[in-house]
Amino acid sequence: MSDVLKRMRLDGRVAVVTGAGSGLGRATAHALASAGAIVAVTDIDSLAATNVADEIAREIASEISGDAGDNRASSFTMDITNEDQVESVMAGIVEQHAKIDILINNAGVGARTATVDLTTEIWNRVVDINLNGQFICARTAGRYMVGMGSGAIVSVASIMGLTGGGKHPNAAYHATKGAIVNLTRSLAVEWAPRGVRVNAVAPTYVMTNLTKRLLEDDETKAYILANTPMHRLADPDEVAAAIVFLASDAASMVTGHTLPVDGGWMAR
């Protein structure tokens, strides 16, 4: 195996993934496990988290035979806006595995509506999950990483955090994802001397259950394809692969960067 491939491996590293019960989070949890990581699957939906952890365990067991997969994935119920719960879950993961090496800040929501109709209640909900929740998770995991002198955080931003455009007005989503881009820079600069790297990915529209209804609209899908030079949607595994790269030693000199995974959307 070449040195490059070895640097992509995450053997023995403990990775926490938020919003991992479905969609991009689920794909990322599977990708991290396939690269050798011990994965803590967290989600506000406890059953969804358990199902994904069981999927990973079965997948690993089928590859290596035996029950070793049971030790490579575990599930936790976690609402990222609940500070006490986040701290309790992270502490439990550290108690179980003695460390947290990787945090994937994935959980998030949107609110596609005209700004004049956007209620303060909905705005606050999006901000609470997309920004406050990601900050709480980064701060909590960051304390353990800074204490160890190593670690990698990858947050999920969006192309909508790099542009004000889009098919539908989505001011709260744009604002929070843009904030994640700059929070990534801020934490990267602060924690670089302590051995902790902080990066983000900015996906385009990804084919998941959360976007299924949106993408079933022919006009919306045509708009997306027309604005994507590669003329297709992203697959969750393609975004997950970028996340694994940023979490791995292959990206050991990369910090403070937001990587668009967008088929050329931002290059237009």
Stockholm file with secondary structure:
# STOCKHOLM 1.0

chainA/1-268         MSDVLKRMRLDGRVAVVTGAGSGLGRATAHALASAGAIVAVTDIDSLAATNVADEIAREIASEISGDAGDNRASSFTMDITNEDQVESVMAGIVEQHAKIDILINNAGVGARTATVDLTTEIWNRVVDINLNGQFICARTAGRYMVGMGSGAIVSVASIMGLTGGGKHPNAAYHATKGAIVNLTRSLAVEWAPRGVRVNAVAPTYVMTNLTKRLLEDDETKAYILANTPMHRLADPDEVAAAIVFLASDAASMVTGHTLPVDGGWMAR
#=GR chainA/1-268 SS CCHHHHHHCCTTCEEEETTTTSHHHHHHHHHHHHTTCEEEEEESSHHHHHHHHHHHHHHHHHHHCSSGGGGTEEEEECCTTCHHHHHHHHHHHHHHHSCCCEEEECCCCCCCSCGGGCCHHHHHHHHIIIIIIHHHHHHHHHHHHHHHTCEEEEEECCGGGTCSCCSSCCHHHHHHHHHHHHHHHHHHHHHGGGTEEEEEEEECSBCSTTTHHHHTSHHHHHHHHHTCTTCSCBCHHHHHHHHHHHHSGGGTTCCSCEEEESTTGGGC
#=GC SS_cons         CCHHHHHHCCTTCEEEETTTTSHHHHHHHHHHHHTTCEEEEEESSHHHHHHHHHHHHHHHHHHHCSSGGGGTEEEEECCTTCHHHHHHHHHHHHHHHSCCCEEEECCCCCCCSCGGGCCHHHHHHHHIIIIIIHHHHHHHHHHHHHHHTCEEEEEECCGGGTCSCCSSCCHHHHHHHHHHHHHHHHHHHHHGGGTEEEEEEEECSBCSTTTHHHHTSHHHHHHHHHTCTTCSCBCHHHHHHHHHHHHSGGGTTCCSCEEEESTTGGGC
//
